[in-house]
Amino acid sequence: MNNAKILIIEDEAPIADLLSYGLSLEGFQTKVATNGAAGLNEIRLFQPDLLLLDWMLPDQSGLDICKKVTSEYNIPIFMITAKSDITDKVLGLEFGADDYITKPFDLREVIARIRTILRRVEQASIVDSSEATATIHIQDIEIYTEERVVKHKNNSIELTPKEFDLLITLARNPGRTFTRSELLDLVWGYHFAGDTRTVDTHIQRLRKKLDAADYITTVFGIGYKFKKTGG
């Protein structure tokens, strides 16, 4: 997905310049914001395809920005962090980040991971012709696969990209039990040891947003499944 627009929210000029220059050479369009407020404004103006977000910013936490973005936009987020503690990394993913990398980093790895995220988003938007116009109905929930729209009792529900992908994975396979590791691989595209809490958090959010505790059930000791219904 060359020519994609990437917004870099990073207050350290050398790092921001390196990222912008390196990504531009790879064919990406880039824009840099040096603080959270400017970054949130640029999201509206620049309409990026991906957000490269620093954890530590002068005016607000990258986690707060991540939370705001995932609640309002369907933009994949790649976090850059100086924090190496596993708890902090998991926290970033739970707040909606798609991936993270720890400083200092190799620019080539950043570019490779960005391409992986964008490719995953692009593939998720491609549906088989048999599913292109399909709407999945589960009782009072409607999922419009092509538009990536979800309604509950005719009210549109805002889901993050990962919440939508997780819902689709479960809803297209009613009755099938998925382990947390399987869901990580299928939805997040990578396996990270000890990160299964990310799946739990997203399941909890889906249940709350869709009032779907009766549909998305826990298979204790294994994972989750979408209950078969007659609707």
Stockholm file with secondary structure:
# STOCKHOLM 1.0

chainA/1-231         MNNAKILIIEDEAPIADLLSYGLSLEGFQTKVATNGAAGLNEIRLFQPDLLLLDWMLPDQSGLDICKKVTSEYNIPIFMITAKSDITDKVLGLEFGADDYITKPFDLREVIARIRTILRRVEQASIVDSSEATATIHIQDIEIYTEERVVKHKNNSIELTPKEFDLLITLARNPGRTFTRSELLDLVWGYHFAGDTRTVDTHIQRLRKKLDAADYITTVFGIGYKFKKTGG
#=GR chainA/1-231 SS CTTCEEEEECSCHHHHHHHHHHHHHTTCEEEEESSHHHHHHHHHHHCCSEEEEESBCSSSBHHHHHHHHHHHCCCCEEEEESCCCHHHHHHHHHTTCSEEEESSCCHHHHHHHHHHHHHHHHHHTCCCTTTTTCEEEETTEEEETTTTEEEETTEEECCCHHHHHHHHHHHTSTTCEEEHHHHIIIIISSCCTTCTHHHHHHHHHHHHHHTCTTTEEEETTTEEEECCCCC
#=GC SS_cons         CTTCEEEEECSCHHHHHHHHHHHHHTTCEEEEESSHHHHHHHHHHHCCSEEEEESBCSSSBHHHHHHHHHHHCCCCEEEEESCCCHHHHHHHHHTTCSEEEESSCCHHHHHHHHHHHHHHHHHHTCCCTTTTTCEEEETTEEEETTTTEEEETTEEECCCHHHHHHHHHHHTSTTCEEEHHHHIIIIISSCCTTCTHHHHHHHHHHHHHHTCTTTEEEETTTEEEECCCCC
//
